Amino acid sequence: MAMRLTGLMSGMDTDSLIQELVASRKAKVDESVKAQKKLEVKQEAWKTLNSKLKTLQNKYISNMRFTTAYMKKTTKVSNNNAVSVITGEGAMNGVQELKINKLAKTAYLTGAEVAKLDGSKADAATKISELGELGANAQITCTVDGKVKTFDVTADTTISDALTWLKNDCGLNASFDEKNQRLFVSAKESGSASDFTLSGTGMALTALGLSTKNNGASKIAGQDAEIELNGATFTSNTNTFDINGLTITAMNVTAPGESITVTTQDDTDGIYDMIKNFIKEYNSIINEMDKLYNADSAKGYEPLLDEEKEAMSETEIEKWEEKIKDSILRRDSNVSKVSTALKQAMAGAIEIDGKTMYLSSFGISTMSYFQAAENEKNAYHIDGDADDEFTSGNADKLKSMISNDPDTVVSFFTQLSRNLYEAMSNQSKSVDGYRSFGSFYDDKKMKTEYDSYKSKIADLEQKLADYEDKWYKKFAAMETAMAKMQSNTSAVTALLGGS
């Protein structure tokens, strides 16, 4: 960069003169910077829209292509206090009779209160010999699921040692409650197979309060749950049974002679809600695309440079940038292509058992041109939908058909979803140099254009700097020449004056 002398000799405003000389070249830089910023706004707008389109495709359309998505069933029971039922995929429609004979129990031993021989309170470090006099060959034996473990107790064995053995060797839960001065032992799982017994010699078990002969000690045996379903008996080590697609959780034993009615049937509400939610999601996106495509023109609005923002308030900047953002996809060709493909698939005819059907055959239609709000003319409304102010009063044809002719409903919507999925897949195929797989817009092309702007702007900025330097050099040379001329004049004047 040249030394920038600024009118020391000439008295001219060199900086202002040069800025006027380079103004046209700076305008080209600014023009490219704004174009790049505008492209960036467009990229962000498309990324947001693209994400919504993929959600529609993956969350709804992809699943609704398969009949399994409509295999929704629900199960009701006549006594919700005694049992709960979750309906799985393999559940069969029908009415069944259930009795709950036993609930599962976990083996649990509550020890008697212990006391040290000196009358003080025990803790985990207390020796068993401090709780009672031990006899010869003191041992504790535990039996769990037929497996026997033995623990030798000495005068130095502590409560903590016994607890560690019960947990590690016997596979039981064990703890000592210092506040209540009791040991507690339980199986890790419920059911009869997890039941355990403790026995001992040499008074070891008695000293710990774990003998059922101790006053205050009690033992609950492990027990399996038992139910009768349609006369057949089932047992489980927990209170949960998985039987033919139903997950049955027993909560209370039924009274003698009592039976619970279990009714499994098609979940018409579940199928209806799935279709309704799909329509709602579709409407949201199609309305947004129409709004983006039909947006008012933002002619005259260009992205702001930093120096332009300095002269504006934050509110003015926000409104300006919002105007550009709202109109950035106006008349966008990709928006048009994708929305048209969706609309055509939704409006298309589908043949079911030789009969041509449309969404309107199920009470699902767009509103008339004059009824629909602006940019909502392609949205669908379901007759009888309680949440739709325009069609809630109409007969609910969709729900009726789900109840009375579910096969036709499933056939139609699986085929409609396949048509939509194919249309969306075609619109988001990979195109070399233009589009990545799964993108509904030319993301690759936009990136290439954005990167080219980087190079172009850098090149223009360098040329601008070079052009400025050239003029600064010229003015610097002029200033230098004027300084020399003034110096020579002074010298001649001095010489003449001296003669």
C-alpha positions in Angstrom: 0.0 0.0 0.0 1.3 3.4 -1.0 2.1 6.1 1.6 -1.1 8.1 1.8 -0.3 11.8 2.0 -3.4 13.9 2.3 -3.1 17.3 0.7 -0.4 18.8 3.0 0.9 21.0 0.2 -2.0 21.3 -2.1 -4.6 21.8 0.6 -7.0 19.5 -1.3 -9.3 16.9 0.5 -7.4 14.0 -1.1 -9.4 11.2 0.6 -12.7 12.6 -0.6 -11.5 13.0 -4.1 -10.1 9.4 -4.3 -13.4 8.0 -2.8 -15.3 9.7 -5.6 -12.9 8.3 -8.2 -13.2 4.7 -6.8 -16.9 4.9 -6.1 -18.0 2.9 -9.1 -15.6 0.1 -8.3 -16.7 0.0 -4.6 -20.3 -0.3 -5.8 -19.4 -3.5 -7.6 -18.0 -4.9 -4.3 -21.1 -3.9 -2.4 -23.3 -5.4 -5.1 -21.6 -8.8 -4.8 -21.6 -8.7 -1.0 -25.4 -8.0 -1.0 -26.0 -10.7 -3.5 -24.1 -13.2 -1.4 -26.0 -12.2 1.7 -29.3 -12.6 -0.2 -28.3 -16.1 -1.3 -27.5 -16.9 2.4 -31.0 -15.8 3.4 -32.4 -18.0 0.7 -30.3 -21.0 1.8 -31.5 -20.7 5.4 -35.1 -20.4 4.3 -34.8 -23.5 2.2 -33.1 -25.4 5.0 -36.0 -24.7 7.3 -38.6 -25.7 4.7 -36.6 -28.8 3.7 -36.6 -30.0 7.3 -40.4 -29.7 7.6 -40.9 -31.6 4.3 -38.6 -34.4 5.5 -40.5 -34.6 8.8 -43.8 -34.9 6.9 -42.3 -37.6 4.7 -40.5 -39.6 7.5 -42.9 -39.2 10.4 -46.2 -39.8 8.6 -46.1 -40.7 4.9 -43.3 -43.3 5.2 -45.1 -45.2 7.9 -48.6 -44.8 6.4 -47.5 -46.7 3.3 -47.8 -50.0 5.2 -50.9 -51.6 6.5 -49.2 -52.3 9.8 -49.5 -48.6 10.6 -53.3 -49.0 10.7 -53.3 -52.2 12.9 -54.2 -50.3 16.0 -56.1 -52.0 18.7 -57.3 -51.1 22.1 -58.3 -53.3 25.1 -60.8 -52.3 27.8 -61.3 -54.1 31.1 -64.3 -54.2 33.4 -62.2 -53.7 36.5 -59.4 -51.1 36.2 -58.4 -51.5 39.9 -57.5 -55.2 39.4 -55.7 -55.2 36.1 -54.2 -53.1 33.4 -53.7 -54.3 29.8 -51.4 -53.0 27.0 -52.4 -54.1 23.5 -49.6 -55.3 21.3 -49.4 -55.9 17.5 -50.4 -59.6 17.7 -53.5 -59.0 19.8 -56.7 -60.6 18.5 -60.1 -58.9 18.6 -62.5 -60.6 21.1 -63.9 -60.7 24.6 -62.0 -62.8 27.2 -62.6 -63.8 30.8 -59.9 -63.2 33.4 -59.4 -64.2 37.0 -56.5 -63.2 39.2 -55.8 -65.9 41.8 -52.5 -64.8 43.2 -50.2 -61.8 43.1 -46.4 -62.2 42.9 -44.5 -61.7 46.1 -40.8 -61.1 46.9 -39.3 -63.2 49.6 -38.6 -60.8 52.5 -37.2 -61.4 56.0 -37.5 -58.7 58.6 -35.1 -59.4 61.5 -35.9 -59.0 65.1 -34.5 -56.1 67.0 -31.0 -56.7 68.1 -29.2 -55.5 71.2 -25.6 -55.5 72.3 -24.9 -57.4 75.5 -23.7 -54.2 77.2 -27.0 -52.5 76.4 -25.6 -50.0 73.8 -26.8 -49.7 70.2 -25.2 -51.8 67.5 -23.9 -50.5 64.1 -22.4 -52.2 61.0 -19.0 -52.6 62.7 -20.5 -54.4 65.7 -19.2 -58.0 66.2 -21.9 -60.7 66.2 -20.3 -62.0 69.4 -21.3 -58.7 71.0 -24.9 -59.4 70.3 -25.1 -62.8 71.9 -22.9 -65.6 73.0 -21.8 -67.8 70.1 -21.6 -71.6 70.4 -19.0 -73.9 68.9 -18.9 -74.1 65.0 -21.2 -71.1 64.6 -22.4 -70.9 61.0 -25.1 -69.3 58.8 -26.4 -71.2 55.8 -28.5 -69.7 53.0 -30.4 -71.7 50.3 -31.5 -69.9 47.1 -33.0 -71.7 44.2 -31.6 -75.0 45.5 -28.0 -73.6 45.9 -26.5 -73.8 49.4 -23.9 -71.4 50.7 -22.3 -71.5 54.2 -20.6 -68.7 56.2 -18.4 -69.4 59.2 -18.9 -67.0 62.1 -16.1 -66.2 64.6 -15.9 -63.9 67.6 -14.5 -61.2 65.3 -17.2 -61.5 62.5 -19.1 -58.2 62.2 -22.6 -57.4 61.1 -21.0 -55.8 58.0 -19.2 -59.1 57.2 -22.5 -61.0 57.4 -24.3 -58.4 55.1 -21.5 -58.6 52.5 -21.7 -62.4 52.5 -25.5 -62.3 52.1 -25.2 -59.9 49.2 -22.2 -61.3 47.3 -22.4 -65.0 48.0 -26.1 -65.5 48.3 -27.2 -62.9 45.8 -29.7 -61.3 48.2 -30.5 -57.7 49.2 -29.3 -57.1 52.8 -29.0 -54.1 55.0 -28.9 -53.0 58.7 -31.2 -50.2 59.9 -29.3 -48.6 62.8 -32.3 -46.5 63.8 -34.6 -49.5 64.2 -31.7 -51.9 65.1 -32.9 -54.6 62.6 -31.5 -56.5 59.7 -33.5 -56.8 56.5 -33.0 -59.4 53.9 -34.9 -59.9 50.6 -34.7 -61.6 47.3 -33.6 -59.5 44.3 -36.6 -60.7 42.2 -40.2 -61.7 43.0 -41.5 -65.2 42.5 -41.2 -68.6 44.2 -38.0 -69.5 42.4 -36.2 -66.6 44.1 -37.4 -67.6 47.6 -34.6 -68.2 50.2 -34.1 -69.8 53.6 -31.6 -68.9 56.3 -30.5 -71.4 58.9 -27.6 -71.6 61.3 -25.7 -73.2 64.1 -24.0 -71.9 67.2 -26.6 -69.2 67.8 -25.2 -67.0 65.0 -28.5 -66.5 63.3 -30.3 -65.9 66.6 -27.7 -63.2 67.6 -28.4 -61.3 64.3 -32.2 -61.6 64.9 -32.6 -63.5 61.6 -34.0 -66.6 63.0 -37.8 -66.8 62.6 -37.9 -68.2 66.1 -36.8 -64.8 67.3 -39.5 -62.7 68.8 -40.3 -59.9 66.3 -38.7 -61.6 63.2 -41.0 -62.4 60.3 -40.5 -64.0 56.8 -42.7 -63.7 53.7 -42.2 -66.4 51.2 -41.6 -65.7 47.5 -44.7 -66.4 45.4 -45.6 -66.6 41.8 -48.6 -64.7 40.3 -51.4 -66.8 39.0 -54.2 -65.9 36.6 -56.8 -67.7 34.6 -57.5 -66.5 31.1 -60.5 -68.2 29.4 -60.1 -71.1 31.8 -56.4 -71.6 31.2 -54.0 -71.1 34.1 -50.8 -69.0 33.7 -48.1 -68.3 36.2 -45.3 -65.6 36.3 -42.6 -64.6 38.8 -43.8 -61.1 38.3 -47.4 -59.6 38.1 -47.0 -59.1 34.4 -48.0 -61.7 31.8 -47.4 -61.5 28.0 -50.1 -63.6 26.4 -51.0 -63.5 22.7 -50.3 -59.8 22.1 -51.6 -58.6 25.4 -49.4 -57.4 28.3 -51.5 -58.1 31.4 -50.5 -56.6 34.7 -52.3 -58.0 37.7 -52.8 -55.5 40.6 -55.4 -57.1 42.8 -56.8 -60.6 43.4 -60.3 -61.0 42.2 -63.0 -61.9 44.7 -64.4 -65.5 44.8 -66.7 -66.0 41.8 -65.6 -62.7 40.2 -64.2 -62.5 36.7 -63.0 -59.6 34.7 -64.1 -59.0 31.1 -61.2 -58.1 28.7 -62.4 -56.7 25.4 -60.0 -56.1 22.5 -61.1 -54.3 19.4 -59.9 -52.1 16.5 -58.8 -48.7 17.8 -60.9 -46.5 15.5 -59.9 -43.4 17.4 -56.2 -44.3 16.9 -56.5 -44.7 13.1 -58.6 -41.5 12.9 -56.1 -39.5 14.9 -53.2 -40.7 12.8 -55.0 -39.6 9.6 -56.1 -36.3 11.2 -52.5 -35.6 12.4 -51.2 -36.3 8.9 -53.7 -33.9 7.3 -52.8 -31.3 9.9 -49.1 -31.6 9.2 -49.7 -31.6 5.4 -51.9 -28.4 5.7 -49.3 -26.6 7.7 -46.6 -27.2 5.1 -48.7 -26.6 2.0 -50.0 -23.4 3.4 -46.5 -22.3 4.2 -45.3 -23.1 0.7 -48.2 -21.2 -0.9 -47.5 -18.2 1.4 -43.8 -18.3 0.5 -44.4 -18.6 -3.2 -47.1 -15.9 -3.3 -45.3 -13.5 -1.0 -45.4 -9.7 -1.8 -42.5 -8.4 -3.8 -39.6 -6.9 -1.9 -38.3 -4.9 -4.9 -35.9 -2.2 -3.8 -35.0 -4.1 -0.6 -31.4 -5.4 -0.6 -29.4 -6.8 2.4 -27.9 -4.1 4.5 -24.2 -3.4 4.8 -22.7 -2.6 8.1 -22.3 1.1 7.3 -26.0 1.2 6.2 -27.1 -0.3 9.5 -25.3 2.4 11.4 -27.8 5.0 10.1 -30.8 2.9 11.1 -32.6 2.0 14.4 -32.8 -1.7 15.4 -36.5 -1.7 14.7 -35.9 -0.4 11.2 -33.2 -3.0 10.6 -35.4 -5.8 11.8 -38.4 -4.8 9.6 -36.1 -4.4 6.6 -34.5 -7.8 7.0 -37.9 -9.4 7.7 -39.2 -8.0 4.4 -36.4 -9.7 2.5 -36.8 -13.0 4.4 -40.5 -13.1 3.8 -40.1 -12.7 0.1 -36.9 -14.6 -0.5 -38.8 -17.7 -2.0 -41.3 -15.7 -3.9 -41.9 -17.4 -7.3 -39.2 -19.9 -6.4 -39.3 -22.7 -9.0 -38.4 -25.5 -6.5 -41.2 -24.4 -4.2 -43.6 -24.6 -7.1 -42.4 -28.0 -8.2 -42.6 -29.6 -4.8 -45.9 -28.1 -3.8 -47.4 -29.0 -7.2 -46.3 -32.6 -6.8 -47.9 -32.8 -3.3 -51.1 -31.3 -4.5 -51.4 -33.6 -7.5 -50.8 -36.7 -5.3 -53.4 -35.6 -2.8 -56.0 -34.8 -5.4 -55.4 -37.9 -7.4 -57.8 -40.8 -7.9 -57.2 -44.2 -6.3 -58.9 -47.4 -7.4 -60.1 -49.6 -4.5 -61.8 -52.9 -5.5 -62.7 -51.5 -8.9 -64.1 -48.3 -7.4 -62.5 -44.9 -8.1 -62.1 -43.0 -4.9 -60.7 -39.6 -3.8 -60.1 -38.0 -0.4 -63.5 -36.5 -0.7 -64.9 -40.0 -0.6 -63.9 -40.0 3.0 -65.3 -36.6 3.8 -61.9 -34.8 3.4 -61.9 -31.9 1.0 -60.5 -28.4 0.4 -62.8 -25.5 1.0 -64.3 -23.4 -1.8 -62.2 -20.7 -3.3 -64.2 -17.9 -1.7 -64.4 -19.6 1.7 -60.7 -20.4 2.1 -58.4 -17.9 3.6 -55.5 -16.5 1.5 -52.8 -19.1 1.0 -55.0 -21.8 2.6 -56.9 -22.8 -0.5 -55.1 -26.1 -0.8 -55.6 -27.2 2.8 -57.8 -30.1 3.5 -60.7 -30.2 6.1 -62.2 -33.3 7.6 -66.0 -33.3 8.0 -67.0 -33.7 11.6 -63.6 -32.7 13.0 -64.4 -31.2 16.3 -61.3 -29.0 16.1 -62.2 -27.5 12.7 -64.6 -24.5 13.0 -65.6 -24.8 9.3 -66.5 -28.5 9.2 -67.2 -29.6 12.8 -71.0 -29.6 12.2 -70.8 -32.0 9.2 -71.4 -35.7 9.4 -68.2 -37.5 10.4 -67.8 -39.7 7.3 -64.2 -40.7 7.9 -64.8 -42.0 11.4 -67.9 -43.9 10.2 -65.9 -45.6 7.4 -63.1 -46.5 9.8 -65.7 -48.3 12.0 -67.8 -49.9 9.2 -65.3 -50.4 6.4 -61.8 -50.3 7.8 -60.3 -52.3 4.9 -61.3 -49.7 2.3 -59.9 -46.9 4.5 -56.6 -48.8 5.0 -56.3 -49.6 1.3 -56.9 -46.0 0.2 -54.6 -44.3 2.6 -51.7 -46.8 2.1 -51.9 -46.2 -1.6 -52.2 -42.4 -1.1 -49.2 -42.5 1.1 -47.2 -44.5 -1.4 -48.1 -41.9 -4.1 -47.0 -39.1 -1.9 -43.8 -40.9 -0.9 -42.9 -41.5 -4.5 -43.7 -37.9 -5.5 -41.5 -36.5 -2.7 -38.7 -39.0 -3.4 -38.7 -37.9 -7.0 -38.5 -34.2 -5.9 -35.5 -34.9 -3.6 -33.4 -37.2 -5.7 -29.7 -36.5 -6.0 -28.8 -34.4 -9.1 -25.1 -34.0 -9.8 -23.9 -30.5 -9.3 -27.4 -29.3 -8.2 -28.9 -31.3 -5.4 -28.0 -33.7 -2.6 -30.1 -36.8 -1.9 -33.0 -35.9 0.4 -32.9 -32.2 -0.5 -36.0 -30.6 -2.1 -33.9 -27.7 -3.4 -30.6 -27.1 -5.2 -28.4 -27.1 -2.2 -25.2 -28.0 -4.1 -25.7 -25.3 -6.7 -26.4 -22.7 -4.0 -23.2 -23.7 -2.1 -21.2 -23.4 -5.3 -22.7 -20.0 -6.0 -22.0 -18.9 -2.4 -18.4 -20.0 -2.6 -17.9 -18.3 -5.9 -19.1 -15.1 -4.4 -16.4 -15.4 -1.8 -13.7 -15.6 -4.5 -15.4 -12.8 -6.5 -15.6 -10.5 -3.5 -12.0 -11.1 -2.5 -10.9 -10.4 -6.1 -13.0 -7.2 -6.3 -11.8 -6.0 -2.9 -8.2 -6.5 -4.0 -8.7 -4.6 -7.3 -10.4 -1.8 -5.3 -7.5 -1.6 -2.9 -5.0 -1.6 -5.8 -7.0 1.2 -7.6 -7.1 3.3 -4.4 -3.3 2.8 -4.0 -2.7 3.9 -7.5 -4.5 7.2 -6.9 -2.9 7.7 -3.6 0.5 7.3 -5.3 -0.4 9.9 -7.9 -1.5 12.4 -5.3 1.5 11.6 -3.2 3.8 12.3 -6.2 2.0 15.6 -6.8 2.4 16.6 -3.2 6.1 15.7 -3.4 6.6 17.7 -6.6 4.8 20.7 -5.1 7.0 20.5 -2.0 10.2 20.5 -4.2 8.9 23.4 -6.2 8.2 25.3 -3.1 11.6 24.5 -1.8 13.3 25.6 -5.0 11.3 28.9 -5.1 12.3 29.6 -1.5 16.0 29.0 -2.4 15.8 31.4 -5.4 14.1 34.0 -3.4 16.7 33.7 -0.7 19.5 34.0 -3.4 18.0 37.0 -5.0 17.4 38.7 -1.7 21.0 38.1 -0.7 22.4 39.7 -3.9 
